[in-house]
Amino acid sequence: MGTDGSSDHPAQAAQEDHHDTPFRNGIVGDQDAAGRDAAMRLATMMALPAALKAAIDLGVFQILVKARGAGKSLTAKDIASQVLRPHSGGLSVIHDRYLQRILRLLANENVVRESAVTVASANSTSSTERFYTLQPVGTYF
């Protein structure tokens, strides 16, 4: 055994070093990065089906079809104001922040198209409004 706790025998040293990975050693090539990205995508795959189901259940696609027929893009707030869901025996409007997250994920997968417009307000601040339209693949939902 060496002074640093490692083995003097090469086979044993390699065996003891089995926890080293390209990521731990800081050696991450394009292929490793692509593999990591693919692994992350697989690990998060259930988010897309959940978002699709939520959008279908809430009637988001029907709302976007009607808007497209009128030649309009809608914000998450516009869509949320048209979505009613049962809540505590009555009806309440779905919160637009939750819908915004669903729509952004669907836009990332090209189910809907997102366009951002910067809007200046009276007090010299600006905000970004995001508008959504249905992509051709979205018409199948």
N, C-alpha and C positions, 0 to 999 in steps of 0.2 A: 504494500500500500504506500502511495506517495505521501509527501508531507502535506499536501492540500486535501487529503482524504480520498483522492481518486486512485484507481487501481493502476499498477505498473503494467499490467497485462492488457494489450490492445483489445482483445475480445471482451474482457470484463469491462473495460472503459466504455466500449460501444454499448454494452448491455446496460450499464448504469446510466447512460446518456439517452435512454429511450424516450424521455419526456421532452427533449428539445424538439422544437418544431421550427419551420421557417418563420413563423410569426413571432415566436419567442426570441429567436436570434436576430430579428430585424431584417431578415432576408425575405422580402415579399416581392416576387416578380409579378408580371402581368398575369401569368397563368394562375398563380396562387390567389391574386386579388379577384380574378374571375370566378375561381372556385368558391371563394368566401362569399362573393355576391350571390352566386347560385345557391349556396347553402342558406344564406339569409332569406332569399326569396322563397325557398321551400319551407323554411321554418315559419314564415308569415303568410303562407298560402290561404289560410282559413279566413283571413280578413276580407278578401275579395268576395267569396261566396256569401259571407255574412252581410257585406255592404249591398250586394245585389239583392239579397232577400229582403233587407230592410227597405230598399228603394222600391221594390215591387210591392211589398205589403203596404207601404205608405202612399202608393199611387204616384210616385215621382215621375215615372216614365209617361204616364197619361198626361200629367200636367205639362211636361216638356213637349209632348206631341202637339197639344193644343197651342202652346206658345209658338212652336215652330210653324204651325199652320198660319198663325197671325204674323209671322216674321219677327218674333221677339226673342230676346235672350232674357233670362230671369236670374235674379240673385237668389241665394239660399233663403233670404228673408221672404222674397216673393213666393217661392215655392212653399216654404213653411207655413205661410199664411193661408195657403190653400189645402194644407194637409190637416185633417182632423183625426185624432186618435182617442179611443176610450180611456178615461182616467177617472177613477173614483166615482163611478156611476154617472159621470157627465162627460162632456167633451172638452178637451183642451187642445190648444194649438201646439204642435211639436216645436221645440226650441231650435232656432235656426243655426246655432253653433254646432249641434249634433249633426244636423243635415249638411252643414258646410263640410264637416269631416268626411262624411259619406261621399259627397259630390267630388271632393278633391281626390279621393281614392279612385273613384270611377273615372275621373278625368285622366288620372295617371295611367289607367288601363285603356284609354280611348273609347270608353263607353259614352261619355259626354265630353263636350269641349268646354274648356274654361278659358275665359279671356278676362284680363285684369285691366281696370281703368282707374287711374289716379284722379281723385276728386279733391279739389281745393275747397276748404271751408272758409267761413267769414273771419275766423281768428288766425289766419295765416298758417294753419296746419293742413296737412293733406292726409287722406286716407285712401286705401285701395278697395275698390268695389270689385267683386268677382262675379262674372256673369256666366251662365251655363246654357248650352244648347245641346240638343241630342245629336249624337253621331249616328251614322247608319247602323252600326252594330247594336246600338241602344234600342232601335225600333223593334228588335226581336224579343224584348223583355216587356 
